[in-house]
Amino acid sequence: MRLSCFVVPGDIDDPGAPSGGNTYDRRVAEQLRIPLRPVGGAWPDGDRRQLDQVLAEVPDGEKVLLDGLVACGVPDVLARHADRIGLAVLVHLPLADETGLDPGRAADLDDREGKTLQLAHQVVVTSPAAARAVENRHGLATVHIAPPGTDPAPRATGTDGVSQLICVAAITPRKGQDILLSALSQVDGLNVDLVGSRTRNPAYANGLRHPRARFTGPLAGPALEAAYDRADLLVLPSHAETYGMVVTEALARGIPVLASDVGGVTDALGRAPDGELPGMLVPPGDHTALAAALRSWRDDPDLRKRLRAAAAERARTLEGWPAAAARLGGILAGQVVR
């Protein structure tokens, strides 16, 4: 079954709103030479008419790959085409896992997502943890796993080996920057660069302040490379993640990671070949545990040395985008069972 196109959110190339999902979509499309079909609107409730038109243009018997943010909220649109074309859905984050949703809204999105994934011929996620969660949540027999790739990068110089933290994530409740700043208030001597868009949830973003936190806005290219280069530790205090591409971006530079123990973050963090963990994991939403981990990082030079060595070793095992895209291509071609 020929792959016709990849349907993605309309903001995929918006430099003001970068996301791991958009980066993944763009990079695998480049590698697999799949035409991108951006569909506008504020998904998961975007432009249904445009999506319906895009799917109507797919020739009978061909397959279309859809980003889950576009597909999972509109099973009624997909149902009109499910008997005519193959539908593959790539779930970056289950819709109901977005932090701060009204319970009724979350239940509605979860129901719609389940209906969409039951219609799909293939469901793909980015980590083993996400596959287990989606299978259990929606009663699916098989969910395929296609983790992101990582670009090779030079070893980060760091600042003084201790004090400069970096958090690369959109400033939203799900990413937990409030938890990080609360923890930072309990630990002297550390500073953080918060790299990410403030426009997705302005009320939340505008309420965050700390004298040792610098909000850089979204960064890309040389500016992002410079931010990583001066970092001593990546902190990702998310409440939910199916992978966490910034984890492997940091590890590729030999930067240890302190993150919430959620979903696919553990899969992304992995272990060095000798079994050493290249970072620390704490319960999500627990600013006290996060502060304790930051204090250990600050006060224990042997811990820092072990984590840096493990991060450098883990960097050697990271898979590049060509191999990651090839795995996704094999799944879509029916050559990979899981």
N, C-alpha and C positions, 0 to 999 in steps of 0.2 A: 504494500500500500504506500503510494508516494506521499511524502510529507509536503503539503502545499505551502504553509506559512506558520508563523508564530504570532499569536495575538497577544499583545502586551498593553499595559496602561499607557495612556497618552502622554504622561510626563516622563517617559523613559529617558529622554535626553535633556531634561530640565536640570541645569547646573545648580539651581537653587534648592532642589529637593532630591539629592542623591540617596540611593538606598541599595542595600545588598541585593535585593531582589531584582532591581533594574540592572545593576551591574552584571549579575548572573545571566539574565536574559540576553543582554547585549553581547556578552562575551561568547556564550555558546552559539548564538545566532551567527556571529562572525566566523567561528570555527567550522560550524556545520553548513554555512552558507544558506541559512534559512531566511527567506524574506520576512522582515518584521512588519506587522500590521498594527500600529498603535490605534487604540480606541479611546476617545476622549471621555471626559466626565469624571466625577468624584466617585471612584470605585470603593466599595463593592456595589454602589448604586449609580453606575455611570450611564452612558448613552446606549440604551438598549437597542434603539433603532439602528444606530451605526454598527453595533455588534451583529445584529441580525443580518444586516446587509453584507458585512464582511464574510460571515459564514455562508450566506446564500451564494456568494461568488466562488466558493470552493467547489471544484468539479466533483461530481458523483464518484464515490469510491476512493477519494483521496483522504488523507489524514490532516488534521490541524492540531497544533500544539497551542494550548491556552495557558497564560499565566493565571494562577488560581485567584488572584485578586480581582481579575476581570470575570472569570467564569463562575466562581463559587457562589455568588449572590444571585445569579440569574438562571436557575435551572429551567424556567419556562422558555427562555430564548434557546438554550441548548437543545431542549426536547424537540423543537421543531426541525432539528437537523440531525439528530442522533441516529436515525435509521438510514440516512443517506451518505454520511461521511463519518470517518473515524475521529473520535474526540480523545485527545490526551491532555490531561490537566496536570500542571506543575504547581504544587502547593508549597509556597514559601512560608506561609504562616496561616494556620487555621483561623478563619475570620473571627470566631468567638474568643480567641485568645488575646485580642487587643485589650490592653489594660484600660479600665475606666468605663467600659460599656455598661449601660443600663441592663439589668438582668433580662428584661423582656427582649431588648434588642439583641443581646448575645444569643438567647435561645432561638430567636427567629433566624439569625445568621447561621447558626449551627444547623438548623433544620434545612435551610436552603442549600448549605454546603453539602450535607448528606445526600440530598436529592441530586445535586450536580454530579457528585462522585460516583453515585450508582449508575448514572447515565454514561459515564466515561468508559471508554475501552481500555484506557491505561491511566493510572494515577502515579505520579512521580513526586517524591519529596527529596530533601537534601541531606538527610542523616538517618541512621538506624533508629535513633530515639523517636524522630518524627514519624517514621514508618510504623513503628509499634503503636504510637499514639493515634494516628489516623486510622489504622486498621481497627483498633479497639473502639474508637469513637463512632465510626460509621459502619461497622460490620463488614469491612472489605476483606476479601480473601487474600489479595496480593497488592502490596504497594511497593513500587520500585524505588530504588535509592540511587541518586546521582549527585554526590557531593560537589560543591564548587571547587574550582581550581584556585591556585595561588600563583601570582607572579614572583619569580625569584627577585631578591632585593639585597642590597649591600647591608652589612651589619650596622645597626644603629650605633652612633657615637654615644648617645646619652648625654646627660648634663653632668651630674656628679655621681651617677650610679645609684642614686637613692631618691632624690627629692622631686623629680619631675614625672608626674603622672599624666596619662593621656586617656581620654574617653572619646571614642569615635562612634557617634550614634546620633540620629535625629533627636532633638530635645523633646521627648514625649514621655508620658507617664510610664509606658511599657519599658522604656530603657532605664528608668530608675535613677536619673541624675539627682533627684531629691534625696535618695538614700545615700548616694555618694557624698553629697555636700554635708549631710548630717554626720556621716562618719568622719569626714575631713575636719569638722569642727571639734572632734574629740582627739585629734592627732596633730600635734604641732610639727612644723618642719617640712611639710609636703605641700606641693602646688599641683594644680591640674589644669590642663588645656581641655576644654569641652568643645570638640570639633563636631559640628552638626547643625542642621537647619533649625531655626527657631520658629518657622512659619506654620508647622503642622498642628501645633497646639499652643497658640500664643499665650493663652491664659496661664498654662502651666509654665511655659518658658519664662514669661515675664515675672513670675513669682520666685524664680531661682536667683539667689545672690550669695556670694561668699567672697571675702577679701583675697583669698588665695586661689580663686577660680577665674580663669580667663575664657570667655566665650568667643571663639574665633569665627563662628559661622561655618558653613560647609566649605571644605577645602578639597582641591583636586590638583593633580599634576605636581609640579615642583613644590607648591605650598604645602600639600599634604605630605610629600616626602620629607620636607624640612621638619614638619611637626613630629613625624615618626622618628626622625633622626635624633631629635633632642630628648626623646622619651626614655625614661628608665623603667617604667612599668605601665602596661595597659590595664585599665580597669573597666569592666563591663558589668554593671550591676542590674542587668535586665530582669524583669519579672517573667518573661517568656521569650524563647528563641528556638527556632528549629535548627539553626546551625551557628551563626555568628561569624561571618566572613572576616570581621576585623580581628578576630582571634588569630586566624592563620596569617593575616597580613602582618600582625605584630610578630608572631613566631618566625616568619620568614626573615625578619630583621634581627632575630635573636633577642627580642624583647619578651620578658616573662609576662604572664597574664594573671590577673586577679579577677575572677568572674563569679556570677551567680551559678549555682549548680542546677541548671535548668536545661531541659530538652537536649538539643543537639550541641550545646556548648561543650559538654564533656566529650562528645565525639570529635568536635573541632580541635579541642585542646590536645587530645590524644596523649601519648607518652613518648619519651625518647626511646631509642632502641634498647637502652639498658633498663627500661621500665620506670625511669624517673618521671614524675609529673612536672611539666614545664610551667607550673603556675600553682595557684591556690584557688579552691572553690569554697564558696560560702552559701548559706541558705538565702534564697531571694527575699528581698524586702527586710532584711535584718541588718539595720545600720550598726548595731552593737557588734555583731560578728564581723562585719566589714571593717569596722574601726579596729578590732583586735587583729585582723589580718594585716591591715596597714601598719599597725604598731609593730608587728613582728617583722614585716618587711623593713621598716625604718631602723629597728634596733638590732637586727641579727645579720651581721655580715656573712656568716657562713650560709644562712638561708639564701641570701641574695646570690651568692656565688653558685650554689647548687642550682637555683632556678635559672640563672643565666646560662649555665653549662647545658642544662636540659633543654632550654629553648633553642640554643644553637644546634644541638643534636636533632631535635624535632624538626628544625628547618630543613634538614637534609632529606627528610622523608615525605615532605609535602608534594602533592601532585600538581602539575601545571595545568593550565586551561586546555591545551590540546588533548591530554589524556582524559580530563573531566568531560569535555564535550564529546569525545569518542564514546565514553561510557553511556552518556545520554542518547547519542545516536544509535548505539546498539540496542538500547531499551526500546526506542521508538521503532526500530526496524524489526523488533521481535526476536532479537538474537540474545537478549539477556533476560533470564527468568525473574531475577530479584532486583 
